[in-house]
Amino acid sequence: MYSSLFKIIFVGIFVSFLPFALLYAIPSIIFKHELISGEVAFLFTYFLPLTFVYLVSTNQILDINFYIKRIYYYSLISLTPSLLLIMVGAILLDDVPVLRWVQIFVAVYLFFILVFYIKEELDYRLRGNLFSEKYNLQSSIYQFVAFLSREKSKKVIEQYFVNEIKAILGLKNTALLEYDKVVDSLILVNGDSWDYERELLQTHLSLFFGKNFFGELQTLNTISYLIVAENKKKITVLVLGRKKNFTTFNLDEKEWLKTISYYMNVSYQNLQMIEDLVKELENIRTKENAPSWVLKMLFNIEEKERKRLSIDLHDSALQEQLLLYRKLSGILEKYNFESIAKQELTFINEGLLDVIHEIRETCNDLMPPFLKETGIVGSLENLFKKVQLRTNLVIDFVADRSFIHSISDEITLALYRVVQELMNNAEKHSNASRVSIYLTSEYDHIILKYKDNGEGMAGENASAFNGRLGIYGIRERVRSVNGNIEFGNSKDGSGLRIVIEIPLEKENQIIVGQ
């Protein structure tokens, strides 16, 4: 801030006294003749008090560094045409005094600086009309960046990238290829396939591998290409065919290609980092001693995806099925069909109703409704009612309702998912007819006890049992909330017995009977 302030004051002093010194005082002393009159030189001194008035009255300081750099640039490019103009004039006009030429040079020099400044301002203000093509290229960049920010699929991004370049530049053909250095091969990733110098391109890529020609447009006979991404083994290259109007690429188009390729390269890097991170997390997850925070994070991501999928199913597939069901029901009521046709249509209508019911059940399984509102006990009771409607299972459920509102949403969801998986196992795998579930709290822990009269672990080793039951997923779910799980056969040797202990968070710890 103070640096800019001092620079503005210095510029004010410079503009106020430099014309007086250079154009009036020094020429008057040396040449006994002034380049400008004293009155004109004195007018420049008003710039100093105006500078201080500006500094006192403004809330934001002018970006003086920007204007200094621009004036310096205009001064440099104005010097050559001004000198050339004066030299031509001096050759054509011999009787003009030298001092007069100096005055003319100063006037012409300042005029060129002013013209260049005005030109840049006009270019900026009228860029939409004067440079519509360049403006469209910039708009395309903004749209592409916005697309990258919301799209996660690599294939969709590549398709959009190829189509955008082909449409904006008006190309006949465009292709995104992948060159494998190890096997020396080119693979079409996206875009068009046409007859071009494929072998020559392959030779070029093998020669330039690792030479860092990223974003630089190269030309080969009928095609042009540029490297979009590169790693130790592969190069992603964009191949451009001829334009439809048979013109070459101009400077704006080359710069646009380089810019959009840079954003594509960043997108590739981000996607690769995400893939590597996911693989690393999966490797950590498969280990027995995976940290609970990793499991918690993965389950949170899983629940978000479940919620998104449930909403998508409800808002799209379910609504479409409901619309078809209502239309078909209306047709059956409105028109009189033959008995056979009506019977078939009624059968289809009932099938649609079954599909609607299945979709609703799937949505409820993906995202349990009113889990927060009803609590873990109420949600489990609703789950057991649904299970008993579609199976012959007898479910004995005993719960301590004193801690319904004492556990966190995270633990509530973990308990619900565990019981949901246990019900699925009892229904489809264990051949059980009776299930007992006991849910309570002991001091600072939640206890969930499960027992059934099914096959249990008889005749199976632990690893085979884990694969059949999905106990590994239940273990992960329990460990994600820092809980412990024990499983085995019932005391009488038949059926499965599971005991789960989950510690309550400190702020939610309760004592039974308190």
N, C-alpha and C positions, 0 to 999 in steps of 0.2 A: 504493500500500500504506500509506504513512505517513499519507496523507490520511484513509483509512478508519479507521486506528488512532486518530488524534486525534479523529475524530468519535465513535467508540465511547466513548472516555474522556469526551468532553464530554457525551454522552447520559447516561452513568453519573452524572456530577456533577449534571446537570440533574435527573434523576429522583430523586436522593438528597436534594437540598436545596430544590428548588422547592416541593414540597408543604409543607415546614416553613415556608418564607418566605411563600407566598401564602395558605395555609389556616390557619396558626397564628400566626406572629409578627406579620405586618402587621395582620390583623384584631384581634389582641389589643391592639396599640398604638393603632389608630384607633378601633375600636368597643368596646374593652374586653371583647370576647367572641370566642372562637376558633370557627372553622368545623369543625375537627377537634381531637381531644384531643392533648396533647403526646405521649402514648404511641404513638398511631397515626402521628403525624408522624415520631417517632423511628424507627419501623420502616422507613421509606423509606430511611434512611441506610445500611441493610445492603446496599442495591443497589450502592453504590460498591465495597466490597471484593469483592463477587461479580463485578463487572465486571472487576477486575484478575485475579481467579482464572481467569475465562474466557479472558482474553488470554494468560495464562501457559500454560494447559493445552491450548489448541486449536492444531491445525495449520493450519486454514483460518479466515480472518476472515469474520465475518458480513457480508453485503452490506447495510451499514447505510443506504446511500443509498436502496435500494429501500424499506426499512421507514419511513424518514423521510418519503419522498414519499407512501406509502400512509397513514400516520398523519395527515399534513397534509391529504390529500384527505378522509379520514374526519372530521377535525375540522371542515372547512368544511361538509360536507353534514349533519353532526350539529347544527350551530349553529341552523339554522332550526327543525327540529322541537322541539328543546329549548326554545327561546324561546317558540314557540307553545304548547307544553304548560304552561309556567310562567305565561304570560299568561292562558290559560284557567283555570288553577287559581286565580290571583290574583283573577280576576273572580268566580269561584264562591265562594271562601272569603275573607272579608274580615278575619277575626280572626287570621290567621297573620302573625307578625312578618316583617319584610323579611329579617332575617338568616337566618331559617329557609328563606325562599324561595331565598336564595343557596345555602344548603347543598343544597337539593333540586335546584337547577339544576346544580350541579357534579356531583351524583350521577347525574342524568338524562343530562347531557352525556357523562360518561365511559361510562355504560351504552350509549348510542347508538354511540359509537366502538367499543366492544367488540363490539356486535351486528353492525356493518358488517364488522368484521374477521373474525368467525366466519363470517358469511355468505359472504364471498369464499372462505375456506378450504373450506367445505362445497361451494360451487359447483364448485370445482376437483376435489375428491375424488369427487364424485358426478355429474360432468358426463356420464359415459356413460349413466347412468340417468335423470337429471332432464332433460337436454337431448339426447336421443338424435338428434333431427333435426339440431341444430347439430353434434353430434359426427360424424354421417354426412357432413355437408358438409365438415368438416375432413379426414376420412379420404379423401374424394374428391379433395381438393386434393393430399394426399400421393401418392395413386395416380397422379394426372395428372402431377405433377412427375417421378415415377419413370418413367412412360411416355415423357415427353419426353427423359429422359436416355439412353434406349436406341433411340429411333426417329429415323430420318433422313429418311423420306419425308414430304414436305409434304402430299400427299393423304391418307395414312394418319393423320397428326396431325389434319388437319381433320375427317376422318370420326369419329375418336375424340372430338374436342372437341364436335362437334354431338350425337353419341349420348349422351355423358355428361351434357350439359346437359338434353337431352330426358328422360333417364331419371331424373335426380336431382330435377328440378323437377316432373316429372309433366306435361309439356306435350303438347298435341295435335300441334302442328307447330313445327318449328324449321328455320331456314335460315341458311346463311352466304353472304352476297352480297358482290359486289365492285362498287363504284361508280366509274366512270371519269369524271373531271371533264372531260376533253377532249371526249369524244363524248357526255357526259351520258347514260350508260346504266347499267343494273343487270344484272349477270350472276350467275346462280346458280352458286356454287362447290361447295356441298355441302348436303345436307339435303333438306327437303320443298318441294314446289311446291303452293301453295294460293291461294285467292282472298282477298287482303287489299289494304290501301290502298297499292298499289305506287307509284302516281304521287305520292301525298302524301309517302311516304317519300323518293322521289327528290327532291322539292322541298326537303324538310327537309335532306337531305344536301348539296344544292347550296348552301343558305343557310349551313349550319354548317361548310362545308369550310374547314379550316385554323383553326377556332376552338378546337381542343384540348378537345373534349368526350369524350376517351378514357375508357372505363370507366363513364361516367355513364349510368344507365338512363333512357331517354326513353320516353314513352307516346304512342301515336297510336291513338285509338279502340279497335280490337280487337287491336292488337299493341303490343309493346314492342320497343325495339331499343337496342343499345349499340355503340359504335365499338370494334373490336378492334385495328385497325392502320391507319396512315395514312402516306402519303408525299406527294410533291409532285403526283402525278397521280391516285392512287387511294386509296379508302377501303375497308377490309374491315369489314363491318358484320354483326352477329349479330341476326337477327330472331326474336323469340319470340312464339309464338301464345298462346292462352289455356290456362290450366291445365285439367286434366281435372275437377278439383273446383270450378272457377269461382271460386277465391279469388285475391286479389291477392298480390303478392310482399311478404313480410315483410322486416324489416331484416336478418336473418341471410342470407336468400337474396340480397338486393341486394348485401351485402358479399361474399358468396361469388362472385357473378357478376363483381364488380369484380376480385376477386383472381385468379380463373381466367382472366379476360380479360387481366389483366396478364401472367401466365405465357405465355399464347398470344402476346401481343405480343412478348415477349422471344424466344420461339421463332421467330416470323416474322423478327425482326431478325437472329438468329443464322443462320438459313437463307439470308437475303439476303446477309449478309456472306460466307458460305461460297460462294455462287454467284458473287459479285463476285470473290472471291479466285481461284476456279477459272478464271474468264474471264481474269483478269489473268495467271495462270500460263500459260494456253493461249496468250495473246497473246505472252508472253515466249518461250514454247517455239517458236513458229513463226518467230521471228527467227533469223537465221544466227548471231548473236553471243550467243545465250542463255547465261547463266552455267551453269557445270557443276553448281553446287549445286542449281539449279532442276531440271535434268534428273535429277540423282541422286535428289532428293526425289520427283519424279514417277514415276520407275522403281521406287522403293521402294514407293510406294503401289500401283503396278500389280502388283508381285510379291505384295504382301499380298492383293490382290483375287484374283490367280491362285490363291494358296494356299487362300483361303477357298472359291473356286468349286470347286477340286479336291476339297477335303474334303467339300463339300456333295454333289457328284456321287457321290463314293465312298460316302458314308454314306446317301444317299437313293436316287438312280436306280439305281446299280449293285447295291445290296443288293436292291432290289425286282425287278430283272431276274434276279438269281441265284435268288431265291425262286421266281419263275415258272418258270425253267428247271428247277429241281430238282423242282417239283411236276409239271411236264409230263413230265419224264423218269421220275418215279415212276409216273405214270398209264400211260405207254407200256409199262413193265415189268410192271405189275400186271394190266392188262386186255388181252384179245385183241380187236383191232379188225380190221375188214375191210381188205384190202390197200390199197384206195384211201384210206380214212380214215387208216390208219396211215402211209401215205406222206405225206399232207398234214400230219399232226401232226408227223412227223419233220422235214419241211421247215420247219415253224414253229419246232420246237425248235432246229434248226441256225441259223435266223435269229436266235433269241434269243441263241445262243452268239456269233454275229457281232456283235450289238449290245453284248453284254457286253465283247467284245474291243475294240470301238471306244471304249466308255466308258473302259476301262482305259487305252487309248492316249492318250485325251484328257486323263485325269487325270495321266498321266506327262508329257505335253507341257506341261500347265499348271504342274506342280510336279515337276521332275526328281527321281526317287527316288535316294537315297543319293549326292547330289552332293557333300556334305561328306565322306562316308566314303570314296568311291572317288576323289575329286579330279577335276580337269578332264580329265586324259588318260583315265582309266577311264570317265568319264561320256560323253565323246565317242566312245570305242570302242563303247559300248553303243548310242549314237545311230546310229552308222554301220551297225551290224549290223541294226538295225530298218529303216533306209532301204534296205539291200541286200536285205532280205527281201521288200519290197513293190515294188522297182524293179529295173531292169537296170543301175543305176549301178555303175561300178567306182570304188572310193574308195581312193586311196593316202594313207595317213596316217602321217606321221613326226613324232615328238614327243620332246623332251628331257625325260626323266622325273626329272631331277635337281631340278626346281623344283616338283614336285607339291605339296609341303607348304609352299612358300615364298610363295604368293600368298594374298591375302585372299579371304574368301567373296564379297565384292562383285565383285572382278575375275573370280573363277571363274564366277559367275553371268552376268556380262556377256559373257565369252567364249563360254559355252555358248549363250546366246540369239543371239549373232551367227552362230555356226556353224549353229545350228538354222534361222535365217532363210535362210542361204546354201544349205543343203540343200533347203529348201522351194522356193527359186528354181530351183535346178538341176533339181529333179524336175518342176516344173510350168510353168516359163517358158522356160528357156534351151535346152531340147532337147539337153542335154549327155549324153554317154555315159561320160565319165571326169572325175573330180574329184581334184585333188591338194591336200592340206592339210599345211602344215608349221608346227609349233608349237615355238618354242624361246625362249631368253632370251639377250640380248646386254647384258652389263654390268647396267645398272639398268633395262632395258626388256624387256617380253615382246613377241615378234614372232609374228604370225600371218599366214601367206601362203596365199592361196587362188588356185587356178587351175582352169579347166575348159575343155573344148573345145566349148562351146556357141556361141550366137549372139553373145554379147558385146555391144559397143556399136555394132556396125557399122550404119550408116544411121540412127542415132538421135542426137538432141541430148541434152545432159546432163539437162535437165528431164524429157524423155520417159522417159529411162532411169531416173531417180529414181522416177518414178511406177510404172513397170513392175516394178522390182526391189524397191521398198521400201527403197532405199538410204538414204533420209532417216531412217528409223527406226533403221537400223544405225549411221548417223553419230551420231545422238543417243545411242544406247547407248554408243558408244565415247567420245564427248565427256563423258558422265556420269562416266567414270573417268579423265578428263584425258588421253585417248588421241588419236592422230591416225590418219586413214585416207586411203589413196590407192587409186584404182581406175582401170582402163583396159583396153584390149585386150591380149592376149598379143603377144609379139614377132613371131610369125608372122601376126598380124592376125586370128586367129580365137580365140574364147573370151574369157572374162572373167578379169582379174587384179586381185586386191585385196591390199594390204599394210596391216596394222594394227599400230601400235606403242602399247603401254600402259606407262606408267612404273610401276615397283614402288614401293610405299610405303617410306619410308626404313628402317623397322625390318625390312622384308622384302627389301631389296636384296641380290642375290647376284652373284657373279662366276663365269662359266662356267669350269669346270676347277678351282675353288678347293676 
